[in-house]
């Protein structure tokens, strides 16, 4: 499983814990790709870059939850659209729960794909 991590400015102090959580959940360190975004608004574009230019299975956006700013709400809207368009789970938060959410969603996606009536192994490069 390959996970992209978008670190929004102000959340870098949680990066080590997030990476360690992902490793504890079965992700190898070489399959954890980290990129930094200058603001929560830019997290949407960074997530789009992961979807378009990498083969990650999911993205964790390290941003403080509960922000009611227009920028945060725009990021949520944009990320929701990316999830639907790219069929790629995205979790948001600065804690191990966000890492666990991403892994859980990828696991569910893989299980549902495998159980689909006309299942063929997915070509992640064509999906993401």
C-alpha atoms as one frame of an Amber mdcrd trajectory, in Angstrom:
protein
   0.000   0.000   0.000   1.362   3.410  -0.993   0.233   6.524   0.885   0.829
  10.173   0.061   1.093  12.639   2.925   0.437  16.354   2.443   1.847  18.365
   5.342   0.181  21.762   5.637   2.364  24.486   7.137   1.950  24.432  10.914
   1.472  20.650  11.096   5.031  19.440  10.493   5.485  18.626  14.173   3.059
  15.706  13.689   4.805  14.216  10.651   6.975  11.705  12.503   3.986  10.336
  14.423   1.941  10.054  11.220   4.721   8.212   9.383   5.235   5.883  12.353
   1.488   5.187  12.454   1.465   4.336   8.757   4.441   2.012   9.223   2.710
   0.317  12.173  -0.330  -0.172   9.935   1.761  -2.036   7.358   3.075   0.655
   5.009   6.757   0.416   4.241   8.726   3.632   4.575   9.541   3.721   0.847
   5.779   3.650   0.145   5.088   6.774   2.196   5.521   9.863   0.015   5.629
  13.211   1.827   5.065  16.636   0.300   4.615  20.002   2.000   1.889  22.540
   1.160   2.229  26.207   2.138  -1.412  26.513   3.239  -4.585  24.505   3.775
  -5.948  25.958   0.545  -2.974  24.480  -1.367  -3.590  21.017   0.118  -6.233
  20.439  -2.556  -3.742  20.986  -5.356  -1.105  18.849  -3.628  -3.680  16.047
  -3.358  -4.481  16.470  -7.052  -0.750  16.171  -7.827  -0.588  12.900  -5.877
  -3.585  11.582  -7.821  -2.277  12.665 -11.190   1.476  12.089 -10.954   1.932
   9.156  -8.558   0.499   5.725  -7.889  -0.512   6.310  -4.269  -3.552   4.412
  -3.000  -4.638   7.194  -0.620  -3.607  10.593   0.718  -3.414  11.849   4.292
  -3.717  15.630   4.533  -2.097  16.810   7.729  -4.240  19.838   8.567  -5.964
  20.914  11.740  -9.591  19.803  11.677 -12.464  21.983  12.738 -11.254  25.127
  11.034 -14.287  26.976   9.704 -12.330  29.346   7.475 -13.296  29.766   3.819
  -9.922  28.257   2.851 -10.553  25.102   4.909 -14.061  24.726   3.503 -12.731
  25.190  -0.047 -10.125  22.495   0.639 -12.822  20.089   1.867 -14.913  20.723
  -1.233 -11.958  20.279  -3.568 -10.723  17.136  -1.839 -14.193  15.576  -1.982
 -14.231  16.148  -5.743 -10.770  14.602  -6.103 -11.802  11.519  -4.131 -14.771
  10.956  -6.411 -12.988  11.759  -9.678  -9.896   9.652  -8.921 -11.496   6.914
  -6.783  -8.825   7.638  -4.172  -9.435   7.869  -0.415  -8.294  11.016   1.395
  -8.117  11.402   5.173  -7.631  14.695   6.997  -6.083  15.296  10.414  -2.863
  15.720  12.357  -3.077  12.482  14.312  -2.702   8.755  13.915  -6.463   8.466
  13.346  -6.102  10.087   9.911  -3.425   7.552   8.969  -5.630   4.717  10.198
  -8.617   6.109   8.275  -6.630   6.170   5.026  -5.406   2.602   5.475  -8.890
   1.397   6.438 -10.442   2.989   3.346  -7.814   1.491   1.013  -8.352  -1.921
   2.610 -12.113  -1.603   2.142 -11.668  -0.469  -1.451  -9.384  -3.419  -2.221
 -11.780  -5.896  -0.590 -14.765  -4.501  -2.488 -12.850  -4.536  -5.781 -11.832
  -8.156  -5.191 -15.454  -9.129  -4.432 -16.865  -7.379  -7.504 -18.537  -9.780
  -9.986 -16.194  -9.038 -12.881 -13.058  -8.407 -10.845  -9.701  -8.073 -12.513
  -6.685  -6.830 -10.612  -6.727  -3.017 -10.831  -4.081  -1.155 -12.726  -3.422
   1.563 -10.155  -1.607   3.715 -12.680  -4.734   3.945 -14.833  -6.922   4.657
 -11.786  -4.656   7.229 -10.154
